[in-house]
Amino acid sequence: MATHQTAHGITTDRLLLRRWRPGDAEPFARLNADPRVMEHFPSMSTREESDQLIRRIEDHFDQYGFGLWAVEVPGLADFIGFVGLRIPPWDASFTPCVEVGWRLSAEFWGRGYATEAARAALEFGFRSLNLTEIVSFTVPGNVRSRRVMERLGMMHVPELDFDHPMVAPGHPLVRHVFYRIRRDSETLKTQL
Ligand SMILES: CC(C)(COP(=O)(O)OP(=O)(O)OC[C@H]1O[C@@H](n2cnc3c(N)ncnc32)[C@H](O)[C@@H]1OP(=O)(O)O)[C@@H](O)C(=O)NCCC(=O)NCCS
């Protein structure tokens, strides 16, 4: 896959990963209010919560120089969701770490966009940020998300599965499966 970093962001064969624009707020709020997209989260977001999340994402970019990029399909859709890297702001046995994450509008699922964008995010993390490891996690039942992790060559590490510290103890969505990929992994070398 050919990826390029430009002044506008990171381009892949079909996508542009870029900083957020004001026009993204409305489609992002729609996506965050879609029960299909939010099936594996404790709750859907109000418009205000969705806007707050954009502010937190932008603060992360300002603080660290990378983050959860807005994803555009040039010529097809100005905004389809986010894919990128972030530093979780809470403690667990595996923190501090950098996480790769994704959330796309359901009408753009099933086209390989999440995996394509996430490969570019991993490449950025390993080549530009010089990270040695990138992690990901989700609830066990989020099969689509786990399939993205597996397509990326990430490995499930069951001994690091954990109860998410931001979810109430005993909540049905508290348990999370933990995946990781290392810069020197063989799968990565064949993919980038
Ligand atoms: C997780 C999520 C991003 C996965 O989206 P996705 O579209 O299933 O994943 P990809 O973009 O990698 O697409 C893969 C699918 O596209 C298909 N595909 C079609 N054309 C393709 C192409 N040109 N290249 C690659 N794959 C293609 C693949 O066969 C695969 O289909 P399958 O899953 O039915 O086998 C999406 O379901 C989502 O946003 N969920 C809600 C938010 C969420 O749960 N986020 C994670 C929280 S931890």
The ligand as a Tripos MOL2 file, in Angstrom:
@<TRIPOS>MOLECULE
LIG
   48    50     1     0     0
SMALL
NO_CHARGES

@<TRIPOS>ATOM
      1 C1        -14.8630   -1.6040   13.5580 C.3       1 LIG1
      2 C2        -15.1740   -1.0270   12.1700 C.3       1 LIG1
      3 C3        -14.3240    0.2120   11.8980 C.3       1 LIG1
      4 C4        -14.8740   -2.1130   11.1430 C.3       1 LIG1
      5 O1        -15.3140   -1.7100    9.8700 O.3       1 LIG1
      6 P1        -15.2610   -2.7550    8.6490 P.3       1 LIG1
      7 O2        -15.8050   -2.0640    7.4800 O.co2     1 LIG1
      8 O3        -15.8690   -4.0420    9.0790 O.co2     1 LIG1
      9 O4        -13.6980   -3.0260    8.4960 O.3       1 LIG1
     10 P2        -12.7930   -2.7780    7.2160 P.3       1 LIG1
     11 O5        -12.8690   -1.3780    6.8110 O.co2     1 LIG1
     12 O6        -11.4650   -3.3410    7.5310 O.co2     1 LIG1
     13 O7        -13.5030   -3.6270    6.0910 O.3       1 LIG1
     14 C5        -13.3880   -5.0140    6.0450 C.3       1 LIG1
     15 C6        -14.5270   -5.6080    5.2460 C.3       1 LIG1
     16 O8        -14.5730   -4.9700    3.9670 O.3       1 LIG1
     17 C7        -14.5460   -5.9740    2.9310 C.3       1 LIG1
     18 N1        -13.9540   -5.3380    1.7250 N.ar      1 LIG1
     19 C8        -14.6890   -4.9420    0.6630 C.ar      1 LIG1
     20 N2        -13.8950   -4.3300   -0.2210 N.ar      1 LIG1
     21 C9        -12.6300   -4.3410    0.2850 C.ar      1 LIG1
     22 C10       -11.3840   -3.8680   -0.1950 C.ar      1 LIG1
     23 N3        -11.2820   -3.2330   -1.3680 N.pl3     1 LIG1
     24 N4        -10.3060   -4.0360    0.5820 N.ar      1 LIG1
     25 C11       -10.4100   -4.6630    1.7660 C.ar      1 LIG1
     26 N5        -11.5740   -5.1400    2.2590 N.ar      1 LIG1
     27 C12       -12.6930   -4.9700    1.5220 C.ar      1 LIG1
     28 C13       -13.7820   -7.1010    3.5710 C.3       1 LIG1
     29 O9        -14.0600   -8.3370    2.9340 O.3       1 LIG1
     30 C14       -14.3420   -7.0800    4.9880 C.3       1 LIG1
     31 O10       -15.6310   -7.6080    4.9880 O.3       1 LIG1
     32 P3        -16.0790   -8.6930    6.0930 P.3       1 LIG1
     33 O11       -15.8030   -8.0800    7.4480 O.co2     1 LIG1
     34 O12       -17.5160   -8.8750    5.8150 O.co2     1 LIG1
     35 O13       -15.2170   -9.8780    5.8440 O.co2     1 LIG1
     36 C15       -16.6620   -0.5990   12.0780 C.3       1 LIG1
     37 O14       -17.4620   -1.7580   12.2570 O.3       1 LIG1
     38 C16       -17.0640    0.4410   13.1150 C.2       1 LIG1
     39 O15       -16.8440    1.6330   12.9340 O.2       1 LIG1
     40 N6        -17.6970   -0.0130   14.2170 N.am      1 LIG1
     41 C17       -18.2270    0.8820   15.2350 C.3       1 LIG1
     42 C18       -17.1870    1.5590   16.0780 C.3       1 LIG1
     43 C19       -16.3480    0.5890   16.8580 C.2       1 LIG1
     44 O16       -16.8520   -0.4040   17.3910 O.2       1 LIG1
     45 N7        -15.0530    0.8980   16.9280 N.am      1 LIG1
     46 C20       -14.1120    0.0880   17.6390 C.3       1 LIG1
     47 C21       -14.1770    0.3230   19.0800 C.3       1 LIG1
     48 S1        -12.8920   -0.5600   19.9090 S.3       1 LIG1
@<TRIPOS>BOND
     1     1     2 1
     2     2     3 1
     3     2     4 1
     4     2    36 1
     5     4     5 1
     6     5     6 1
     7     6     7 2
     8     6     8 1
     9     6     9 1
    10     9    10 1
    11    10    11 2
    12    10    12 1
    13    10    13 1
    14    13    14 1
    15    14    15 1
    16    15    16 1
    17    15    30 1
    18    16    17 1
    19    17    18 1
    20    17    28 1
    21    18    19 ar
    22    18    27 ar
    23    19    20 ar
    24    20    21 ar
    25    21    22 ar
    26    21    27 ar
    27    22    23 1
    28    22    24 ar
    29    24    25 ar
    30    25    26 ar
    31    26    27 ar
    32    28    29 1
    33    28    30 1
    34    30    31 1
    35    31    32 1
    36    32    33 2
    37    32    34 1
    38    32    35 1
    39    36    37 1
    40    36    38 1
    41    38    39 2
    42    38    40 1
    43    40    41 1
    44    41    42 1
    45    42    43 1
    46    43    44 2
    47    43    45 1
    48    45    46 1
    49    46    47 1
    50    47    48 1
@<TRIPOS>SUBSTRUCTURE
     1 LIG1         1 GROUP 0 **** ****
